[in-house]
Amino acid sequence: MTTRVLTGITTTGTPHLGNYAGAIRPAIIASRDPGTDSFYFLADYHALIKCDDPARIQRSRMELAATWLACGLDPDKTTFYRQSDIPEITELTWLLTCVAGKGLLNRAHAYKASVDKNVEQGEDPDAGVTMGLFSYPILMAADILMFNAHRIPVGRDQIQHVEMARDIAQRFNHLFGKGEELFVLPEAIVEEDVATLPGLDGRKMSKSYDNTIPLFGSAKQLKDVIARIVTDSHLPGEPKDPDNSHLFTLYQAFASAQQLAEFREQLLGGLAWGEAKQRLFELLDAELGEARERYQQLMERPADLEDILLAGATKARQTATPFLERLRESVGLRSFRAQTVTQETRKKKAEKTLRFVSFRDEEGKFRFRLLDVNGEQLVLSVPFDDGKSAGLASKGLQGGAEVSVRVEETSAVVLADDCVVARSEPLASAVDAEAFAQRIRQSLAS
């Protein structure tokens, strides 16, 4: 079964080494798993919540797109897009807003933190709180549910938002699903073994602490920044404690086992801090050198970045557009041309649109195909030893048996009286198989 994984990157800053080790590198490695259908997007609508500097947002969008591509993200094997290029996401946000409880949003960590800060300062509780901040969890839910992602890699501070997306999805399914699970319930994945890097001063590397190491500065800039890493007062020749050195922790995140063992021994043997910083520079420069060149080339060709992201948006909308249409119909936003028809009219329509085609296969077995109005095969029957059995099975699907449709791996399977009689071709993913199964259910019900 293919697992759909979705990750968003907010476009408010320039990527640093901590972003690379903690999010970018592990996500790109995971995207190469053949059993994973990866969706990565630039969360530029989210950026508007916390940043009102248009130039900064535009610059960050370019830098982040170039960074992911330079670090090895393959847009042909993943779906890589800008959030703002998918209008279906904003429409879905409104559909979800109409079912999300205000009480649920009142409990969001970011909103509560703002309210608590205002109260401490004697301000009105909602002073400076925008609807963007308040509704942030709904937009994040739309990002996830639009593509029915199964797994959402997040930091611990974002687990609540994925749980809120589950709550909203469950309510929408209950109100409008009519027994069908329109939305997959997503699961938050916290990667416990992903590196959290210390900054220049030993605290967590963060732009808010101004202690970051730029990811794609020049080699000279990288060397100069590493030289500012705070170390203890041990002199050259005196043993250093690797386990209490954040310089060693940085080295550990990028070194092989052999390199790390050698570096540890050298520190214990009295390696000077200046030489240790030189070793870290050489290690990082070797890791990032080629990617740095690709990054600079991409930043000099913004039109190429635009083409890649627009191609990714087209790919994403191939999933989003039909799914949103299905959701619109589920809440009652249907075309007036879709008239309610009687059961007799449905039966006549079914006679005109659905066709059962019988044949004998190469092994002499009897089979039938169920075709839609366009002649496209929906399912192919299992082989039968005689034509009578095959005929009874096809008649059973037309009203003579209790019929059900379920998903097995990535195929839709049709059962008559609890016996498998036909199945579809394998689909790209279990999500696609469920959508196809629903199409078969509707066809047979009509």
Protein Blocks (a to p, Z undefined) as FASTA:
>chain_A
ZZddddddddfbccdfklmmmmmmmmmmmmmpmkbccdddddfklmmmmoccfklmmmmm
mmmmmmmmmnopafklmccddfklmmklmmmmmmmmmmmcfklmmmpmklmmmmmmmmmn
opafkgoiafklmmmmmmmmmmmmmnopabdcddfklmmmmmmmmmmmmmmmmmmnnopa
fbacddddddfkbccdddfkopacdfklopaccfklcfklmmmmmmmpccdfbdehiacd
fklcfklmmmmmmpcfklmmmmmmmmmnopafklmmmmmmmmmmmmmmmmmmmmmmmmmm
mmlmmmmmmmmmmmmmmmmmmmmmmmmmmnopacfklccddfklmmmmmmmmpccddddd
fkopacdddddfkopafbdcdddfbfklmmmmmmmmnopaccddddehjaccddeehiaf
bdcdddfbfklmmmmmmmmmmmmmZZ
